[in-house]
Amino acid sequence: MLTHRESIELFKALGVKMTPELKSPSVAMPFDGFTQQAYAQKMIDEYKAAGVSPRHVWPQSFNQADVLYWVKNEPAFGRRAVFLDDAETVANLPTLGELQGYKAQGINIVAPPIFALLTTDPSGRIVPSAYARNAKAAGLDIIAWTLERSGILADGGNGFYYQSFDGAIQREGDMFQVLDVLARDIGILGIFSDWPATTTFYANCAGLR
């Protein structure tokens, strides 16, 4: 496997932007004197050492403290830092007040699972959820996760990612309706996908970059 430093050099050679996630440690921190803050700093330091512009990096973490550390201590990177939301159900999602609190602390981007952003209207049409409207009202940008991780959609019972709007999914092509609402009606910055051909096809057809 590539080291993190080696992956940065590969991405530079390919001319792509970078979305590193600071994973939760498998050991208690601090570990041999190595603190969580030092861990968060080390990831950023490797981009700085490689001469990568902060404009090309979206550092991410499920740990709000990591994101706030970058906001405070590495503001050039912190303004693009992404707070990943680990909600399991709609009931677990933050309120408008909590989302406004994120923005007040300097967090600019939230990244919830797809189900957080979508619901259905009385006619069964896929529409933006209350969470999506609240995040935009709070002035937050949004990155969604994860497309192409739910098997054959036409089989129904599509689980975690589709839990808030699964009744509107009847066939595989409905995935493009999901993308269209996310892109046009909500205006997400981007979406993670396990099969990027789907998002690339949609972006090309919609004239998105």
Secondary structure, 3 states (H helix, E strand, C coil): CCCHHHHHHHHHHHCCCECCECCCCCCCCCECCECHHHHHHHHHHHHHHCCCCHHHECCEECCHHHHHHHHHHCHHHHCCCEEECCCCCHHHCCCHHHHHHHHHCCCCEEECEHHHHEEECCCCCEEECHHHHHHHHCCCEEEEEEECCCCCHHHCCCCHHHCCCHHHCCCCCHHHHHHHHHHHHHCCCEEEECCHHHHHHHHHHHCCC
